[in-house]
Amino acid sequence: MPKQEKNPRDHYQEVTQQVIEALEAGTPPWRQPWDSGKAGGPSMPQNAVTGAGYRGINVLTLGINRAAFMTGDPRWATYKQAQERGWQVKQGSRGVTGYFYKRIEVEGAKNEGGTTGEGKWFPMLRSFTLFHASQIDGIPDYLPPTVEEAPWRAPNAVETLFAKSGAEIRIGGPRAFYSTVTDHIQMPPAVAFHSPAAWSSVQIHEGIHWSGSKRRLNRDMSGRFGSKSYAREELVAELGQLNVCSTLGIADCDFVNGAAYLSHWLEILREDKREIFRVAADAQRAADFLLAFHPDYAARLNSPAASTEGEAPGETETPLKAAA
């Protein structure tokens, strides 16, 4: 059995409280108040050493960090990784907690995860500490990937993605929505948006909803407007939209949900400290589903060298504050 801490940290509560406090301030923390395009363009948080992208709840906790917003640099590294490459975490720098699930196999334990040939297992949430590139001396300057290196960030990426998806998209009217009844995405004309990127980002938002159909990822889409289940799906769509926009390099991410959803989101998170982790996981699955329709991105995912973890198990003992 793993060694138990005397006063273990409640990671679920820590993350949930962080999001709640930001929502109570009146703005979802993942909506950045400055132009990321002027800071090198948006990118998903990634490991500075391996280049692997962080996933799930880490997309939210690292992506909302002010240093990442202000610099446009998406890179993070553990203290150990920086040391091994001759970089130095600046004295007094405070790290950000990253999370991963470790598979714990215990014979006879409550089966929350699954079974193996040897017994039952359950997922245990573990943590490690990461430092942003701006906190690390000696790290090379960040160079955003070129279109040649990341062709899924080309201007026509969204058009390509949806063309391959087979989603039915109808143009017209003043509203953007996904219809569960007819299984189609409705979009206003492109000229109704203040930029082509804004139009693309809203189409992505509706595409995340489209992914939840019973024919696809089978999320609960039965909630009526104004209900908590409806609000939860909107939270999944917004985080999934952020994920896809950042991956495709869409700087002008136009969020469609207004302040009316904030109270619902707060209620959902206050009732269950684990719900934001489940929402983030659903958003990740939806983003993965949508992005896989882009041939170049799909080829990258299927590459033997590709890694989707980006986590660094074994770094759980790294202090949050860099040593002097």
URBEL-V232348 format. One record per residue. N is the residue number from 1. RES is the residue in three letters. OMEGA is omega in degrees with one decimal (NA if undefined). NEAR is the number of other ideal C-beta (glycine too) atoms within 10 Angstrom. D_CENTER is the distance of its C-alpha to the mean C-alpha in Angstrom with 2 decimals. Layout:
# URBEL-V232348
N_RES_OMEGA_NEAR_D_CENTER + N_RES_OMEGA_NEAR_D_CENTER
This chain:
# URBEL-V232348
1_MET_179.0_6_31.49 + 2_PRO_179.7_9_28.97 + 3_LYS_-177.7_4_30.47 + 4_GLN_175.8_6_29.67 + 5_GLU_179.1_7_29.13 + 6_LYS_178.7_4_31.65 + 7_ASN_-176.4_5_29.15 + 8_PRO_178.0_7_25.73 + 9_ARG_176.2_11_22.75 + 10_ASP_-176.0_12_20.94 + 11_HIS_-179.9_17_17.32 + 12_TYR_-178.7_17_16.33 + 13_GLN_-179.6_12_18.49 + 14_GLU_-178.8_14_17.42 + 15_VAL_-179.0_22_13.75 + 16_THR_-179.4_19_14.98 + 17_GLN_177.7_14_17.70 + 18_GLN_-180.0_16_15.61 + 19_VAL_179.3_21_13.70 + 20_ILE_-178.6_17_17.11 + 21_GLU_178.6_10_18.93 + 22_ALA_178.9_15_16.79 + 23_LEU_178.5_17_17.19 + 24_GLU_177.7_10_20.86 + 25_ALA_173.1_10_21.24 + 26_GLY_-177.8_8_20.64 + 27_THR_173.5_13_17.38 + 28_PRO_-171.8_20_13.76 + 29_PRO_-179.5_18_12.47 + 30_TRP_176.7_20_9.59 + 31_ARG_-173.6_13_12.54 + 32_GLN_-176.0_19_14.21 + 33_PRO_177.7_6_18.03 + 34_TRP_-173.9_10_19.02 + 35_ASP_-179.5_10_19.06 + 36_SER_178.2_22_16.47 + 37_GLY_178.7_14_18.68 + 38_LYS_-179.6_9_21.41 + 39_ALA_177.0_17_19.48 + 40_GLY_179.0_16_18.93 + 41_GLY_-178.2_16_16.28 + 42_PRO_174.9_25_12.50 + 43_SER_176.1_22_10.72 + 44_MET_177.3_22_7.57 + 45_PRO_-175.9_26_8.50 + 46_GLN_178.3_17_11.12 + 47_ASN_-175.1_22_14.17 + 48_ALA_-176.6_23_17.23 + 49_VAL_-175.3_19_19.56 + 50_THR_-176.0_14_18.16 + 51_GLY_-179.0_13_15.85 + 52_ALA_180.0_15_13.43 + 53_GLY_173.7_21_9.71 + 54_TYR_-171.0_25_7.83 + 55_ARG_173.6_21_5.86 + 56_GLY_-176.5_20_5.35 + 57_ILE_179.4_25_6.34 + 58_ASN_175.6_24_6.54 + 59_VAL_-179.8_25_3.36 + 60_LEU_-174.2_24_5.12 + 61_THR_178.0_23_8.44 + 62_LEU_-176.7_22_8.77 + 63_GLY_-178.8_22_7.40 + 64_ILE_179.8_20_9.86 + 65_ASN_-175.1_17_12.55 + 66_ARG_-179.2_10_15.59 + 67_ALA_178.9_16_16.62 + 68_ALA_178.4_24_13.64 + 69_PHE_-171.1_17_14.23 + 70_MET_-174.6_14_17.96 + 71_THR_-174.0_17_18.33 + 72_GLY_179.6_19_15.88 + 73_ASP_-175.0_21_15.75 + 74_PRO_-169.2_24_12.41 + 75_ARG_177.9_22_14.42 + 76_TRP_177.6_29_14.78 + 77_ALA_173.6_26_17.53 + 78_THR_178.7_23_19.35 + 79_TYR_-179.1_23_22.87 + 80_LYS_179.0_16_24.44 + 81_GLN_178.4_21_22.74 + 82_ALA_-179.9_22_23.92 + 83_GLN_-176.4_12_27.37 + 84_GLU_-179.9_11_27.73 + 85_ARG_177.7_15_27.34 + 86_GLY_174.5_9_29.66 + 87_TRP_-178.8_19_27.13 + 88_GLN_173.7_16_27.55 + 89_VAL_-176.4_25_25.20 + 90_LYS_-178.2_11_26.99 + 91_GLN_178.1_10_29.17 + 92_GLY_-180.0_10_27.85 + 93_SER_178.6_19_24.20 + 94_ARG_-177.0_11_21.94 + 95_GLY_177.8_22_18.93 + 96_VAL_-178.0_19_15.53 + 97_THR_172.0_18_14.93 + 98_GLY_-173.9_24_12.51 + 99_TYR_172.3_20_12.61 + 100_PHE_177.7_22_13.59 + 101_TYR_176.7_17_15.80 + 102_LYS_-178.6_13_19.30 + 103_ARG_-179.5_11_21.55 + 104_ILE_-180.0_16_24.75 + 105_GLU_-179.6_13_27.79 + 106_VAL_179.5_13_30.57 + 107_GLU_176.9_8_33.56 + 108_GLY_-179.6_7_34.14 + 109_ALA_175.7_14_30.94 + 110_LYS_-173.4_8_29.32 + 111_ASN_178.1_12_27.34 + 112_GLU_-176.3_11_23.81 + 113_GLY_-177.4_16_22.29 + 114_GLY_179.8_10_24.97 + 115_THR_172.8_10_28.19 + 116_THR_178.5_10_29.42 + 117_GLY_-175.6_4_32.98 + 118_GLU_-178.8_8_33.64 + 119_GLY_-177.2_12_32.24 + 120_LYS_178.5_17_29.33 + 121_TRP_175.7_18_25.97 + 122_PHE_-179.4_16_23.23 + 123_PRO_176.3_13_19.80 + 124_MET_-179.8_13_20.00 + 125_LEU_178.2_16_17.20 + 126_ARG_-176.8_18_17.96 + 127_SER_172.6_17_16.93 + 128_PHE_-174.7_20_17.50 + 129_THR_-179.8_23_17.77 + 130_LEU_175.4_29_16.30 + 131_PHE_179.8_27_17.92 + 132_HIS_-178.3_25_16.74 + 133_ALA_-180.0_20_18.83 + 134_SER_178.5_16_20.76 + 135_GLN_-172.8_21_22.04 + 136_ILE_175.5_22_23.45 + 137_ASP_176.9_12_26.87 + 138_GLY_179.1_10_27.77 + 139_ILE_-179.9_22_24.39 + 140_PRO_176.6_10_24.88 + 141_ASP_179.4_6_23.79 + 142_TYR_175.9_15_20.49 + 143_LEU_178.9_8_21.23 + 144_PRO_-179.6_16_18.61 + 145_PRO_176.5_14_19.04 + 146_THR_178.0_9_21.82 + 147_VAL_177.7_12_21.87 + 148_GLU_179.6_7_24.10 + 149_GLU_-178.9_9_21.63 + 150_ALA_-175.6_18_18.64 + 151_PRO_176.9_18_20.45 + 152_TRP_176.0_21_17.40 + 153_ARG_177.4_21_17.11 + 154_ALA_-177.3_16_20.63 + 155_PRO_-177.7_13_21.60 + 156_ASN_-173.6_10_22.31 + 157_ALA_-177.5_23_19.04 + 158_VAL_177.4_24_18.15 + 159_GLU_179.2_12_21.79 + 160_THR_-177.7_17_21.84 + 161_LEU_-176.1_24_18.80 + 162_PHE_176.9_22_20.30 + 163_ALA_-179.9_13_23.77 + 164_LYS_-175.6_13_22.89 + 165_SER_-175.9_19_21.06 + 166_GLY_179.1_7_24.31 + 167_ALA_176.8_21_22.84 + 168_GLU_-179.0_13_25.66 + 169_ILE_178.4_16_25.07 + 170_ARG_-177.2_11_27.86 + 171_ILE_176.2_10_28.52 + 172_GLY_178.7_9_30.42 + 173_GLY_-174.4_12_30.65 + 174_PRO_-174.1_7_28.93 + 175_ARG_171.8_9_25.88 + 176_ALA_179.2_19_22.62 + 177_PHE_171.1_14_21.84 + 178_TYR_-179.8_23_21.42 + 179_SER_176.2_14_24.55 + 180_THR_-177.7_14_24.43 + 181_VAL_-177.5_5_28.22 + 182_THR_179.3_10_28.61 + 183_ASP_176.8_14_25.22 + 184_HIS_176.8_16_24.90 + 185_ILE_178.0_23_22.75 + 186_GLN_-180.0_17_24.84 + 187_MET_171.0_20_24.31 + 188_PRO_176.8_15_26.65 + 189_PRO_-178.1_11_28.34 + 190_ALA_-177.6_13_26.49 + 191_VAL_179.6_6_29.17 + 192_ALA_-179.1_13_28.03 + 193_PHE_-176.0_19_24.90 + 194_HIS_175.7_9_25.26 + 195_SER_176.2_13_23.73 + 196_PRO_179.9_13_22.90 + 197_ALA_178.3_20_19.29 + 198_ALA_177.2_18_19.06 + 199_TRP_-179.6_21_20.61 + 200_SER_-176.9_26_18.17 + 201_SER_177.8_24_15.09 + 202_VAL_176.0_21_16.83 + 203_GLN_176.6_22_17.77 + 204_ILE_178.3_26_14.18 + 205_HIS_179.5_27_13.60 + 206_GLU_176.5_23_16.70 + 207_GLY_175.2_26_15.76 + 208_ILE_174.6_28_12.84 + 209_HIS_-179.4_23_15.70 + 210_TRP_-178.8_28_17.97 + 211_SER_-175.0_25_15.95 + 212_GLY_-179.9_23_16.69 + 213_SER_175.9_15_20.42 + 214_LYS_-179.4_10_22.68 + 215_ARG_-174.9_9_23.41 + 216_ARG_-176.3_15_19.87 + 217_LEU_172.5_17_17.22 + 218_ASN_171.3_10_19.56 + 219_ARG_177.1_20_17.59 + 220_ASP_-178.5_12_19.89 + 221_MET_-172.0_16_20.63 + 222_SER_-174.8_10_23.98 + 223_GLY_176.1_14_23.36 + 224_ARG_178.1_7_25.57 + 225_PHE_-180.0_7_24.68 + 226_GLY_179.4_10_24.69 + 227_SER_179.9_12_24.01 + 228_LYS_179.5_13_21.35 + 229_SER_176.0_15_20.18 + 230_TYR_179.9_16_19.92 + 231_ALA_178.7_22_17.96 + 232_ARG_179.0_21_15.51 + 233_GLU_176.9_22_15.00 + 234_GLU_177.0_20_14.54 + 235_LEU_174.7_22_11.75 + 236_VAL_-178.1_27_10.03 + 237_ALA_-178.4_27_11.01 + 238_GLU_178.2_23_9.94 + 239_LEU_175.8_25_6.24 + 240_GLY_176.4_30_6.72 + 241_GLN_178.2_30_8.93 + 242_LEU_179.8_29_6.94 + 243_ASN_-176.9_28_4.90 + 244_VAL_179.6_29_8.53 + 245_CYS_-180.0_25_10.33 + 246_SER_179.3_23_9.00 + 247_THR_-178.5_23_9.78 + 248_LEU_178.1_26_13.04 + 249_GLY_179.7_23_13.93 + 250_ILE_-173.6_27_14.60 + 251_ALA_-175.3_20_15.50 + 252_ASP_-178.1_18_16.89 + 253_CYS_-174.1_24_14.09 + 254_ASP_-178.1_19_16.35 + 255_PHE_-174.4_18_15.10 + 256_VAL_-177.8_16_17.69 + 257_ASN_-178.4_18_17.45 + 258_GLY_-176.4_7_20.04 + 259_ALA_-177.8_9_21.06 + 260_ALA_-178.7_9_22.51 + 261_TYR_-174.5_20_19.27 + 262_LEU_-178.0_17_18.81 + 263_SER_177.6_11_21.63 + 264_HIS_-179.3_19_20.35 + 265_TRP_177.8_23_16.91 + 266_LEU_-179.6_15_18.90 + 267_GLU_-179.7_11_21.22 + 268_ILE_-176.7_17_18.69 + 269_LEU_179.2_20_17.14 + 270_ARG_-178.4_12_20.66 + 271_GLU_-174.9_9_21.97 + 272_ASP_-176.5_12_19.63 + 273_LYS_179.2_17_17.81 + 274_ARG_-172.4_14_15.89 + 275_GLU_-179.2_17_14.62 + 276_ILE_176.4_23_11.38 + 277_PHE_178.2_20_10.58 + 278_ARG_178.4_14_11.83 + 279_VAL_179.8_23_10.01 + 280_ALA_178.5_25_6.52 + 281_ALA_177.5_15_8.34 + 282_ASP_178.9_24_9.85 + 283_ALA_178.2_25_7.02 + 284_GLN_179.1_21_6.03 + 285_ARG_179.8_18_9.80 + 286_ALA_179.0_26_10.39 + 287_ALA_177.8_27_8.45 + 288_ASP_-178.6_19_10.30 + 289_PHE_-177.3_19_13.35 + 290_LEU_-177.2_27_13.51 + 291_LEU_-178.0_21_12.95 + 292_ALA_177.3_15_15.55 + 293_PHE_176.4_17_18.14 + 294_HIS_-173.4_26_18.27 + 295_PRO_-178.3_13_21.02 + 296_ASP_178.8_13_20.17 + 297_TYR_178.0_22_16.54 + 298_ALA_178.6_14_17.94 + 299_ALA_177.7_12_20.61 + 300_ARG_-179.7_15_18.28 + 301_LEU_-177.5_12_16.51 + 302_ASN_179.2_9_20.07 + 303_SER_179.2_9_21.42 + 304_PRO_-176.9_4_22.97 + 305_ALA_-176.3_6_21.60 + 306_ALA_175.6_12_17.94 + 307_SER_-179.0_12_15.77 + 308_THR_-175.6_12_12.32 + 309_GLU_-179.9_14_12.46 + 310_GLY_178.8_23_12.69 + 311_GLU_-179.6_25_13.71 + 312_ALA_178.2_22_17.29 + 313_PRO_-177.4_11_19.15 + 314_GLY_-179.7_11_22.44 + 315_GLU_-174.2_20_21.32 + 316_THR_-177.0_14_21.36 + 317_GLU_-179.9_9_24.61 + 318_THR_-178.5_21_23.60 + 319_PRO_178.2_10_24.52 + 320_LEU_-180.0_12_22.17 + 321_LYS_-177.2_13_24.83 + 322_ALA_-180.0_20_26.12 + 323_ALA_178.7_10_29.71 + 324_ALA_NA_5_32.53
